[in-house]
Amino acid sequence: MFQKTKNIDTAFRQVRLVAIVVIIGCVLLSIAISYQSLSMVSGMQDKIYVLANDKALEAYASTRKENIPVEARDHVKTFHFAFFSLEPDEKVIRENIDRALYLADRSAKREYDNLLERGYYTQIIAGNVSQNIRVDSVKVDLREYPYPFRCYATQQLVRATSTVTRSLVTQGQLRNISRSDNNPHGFLIEQWRILENKDIQVRNR
């Protein structure tokens, strides 16, 4: 009888040990699954999918600090493209200039007013001139704030009888502002001025 009781006690201990091991294993497994799930959810939150031409393109989220150099250069390029891309159409000129002036302060408006007073835009329309620009490089110094920049570009003026190529160098600085539909990068160009804008080639058509 005593031996039977001892066997029952031993069996009970073994069952309890197995139960404890199973419970601990389940808890550890649950923790591992929860951690893995949170990691996957966190990773998925940093990804978005953009639908373009019936194709899903994966994009990754990142902090603004990581993107400042890229966004700053693109802001400068976008401004110069809008300000200097002109067609012999008053509506196109007005739309491009309006888009450019959202990206810069009154220094750009002052330059526009100077060109307007000199009849530059009237000459573009009257002469059926198309003006386009290629930004060659943008240097932005992120060690200072507001961020100073210098832009090197090439302009091309296509006239009925000739094509004129010009070198263009400008400089200014970038200040952080709130993003908007008209200013998606969240920068404002300040103290912008043209350092050089001279003919480097004239080719007859």
Stockholm file with secondary structure:
# STOCKHOLM 1.0

chainA/1-205         MFQKTKNIDTAFRQVRLVAIVVIIGCVLLSIAISYQSLSMVSGMQDKIYVLANDKALEAYASTRKENIPVEARDHVKTFHFAFFSLEPDEKVIRENIDRALYLADRSAKREYDNLLERGYYTQIIAGNVSQNIRVDSVKVDLREYPYPFRCYATQQLVRATSTVTRSLVTQGQLRNISRSDNNPHGFLIEQWRILENKDIQVRNR
#=GR chainA/1-205 SS CHHHHHHHHHHHHHHHHHHHHHHHHHHHHHHHHHHHHHHHHHHHHTEEEEEETTEEEEEECCCHHHHHHHHHHHHHHHHHHHHHCBCSCHHHHHHHHHHHHTTBCHHHHHHHHHHHHTTHHHHHHHTTCEEEEEEEEEEECTTSSSEEEEEEEEEEEECSSEEEEEEEEEEEEEEECCCCSSCTTCEEEEEEEEEEEEEEEEEEC
#=GC SS_cons         CHHHHHHHHHHHHHHHHHHHHHHHHHHHHHHHHHHHHHHHHHHHHTEEEEEETTEEEEEECCCHHHHHHHHHHHHHHHHHHHHHCBCSCHHHHHHHHHHHHTTBCHHHHHHHHHHHHTTHHHHHHHTTCEEEEEEEEEEECTTSSSEEEEEEEEEEEECSSEEEEEEEEEEEEEEECCCCSSCTTCEEEEEEEEEEEEEEEEEEC
//
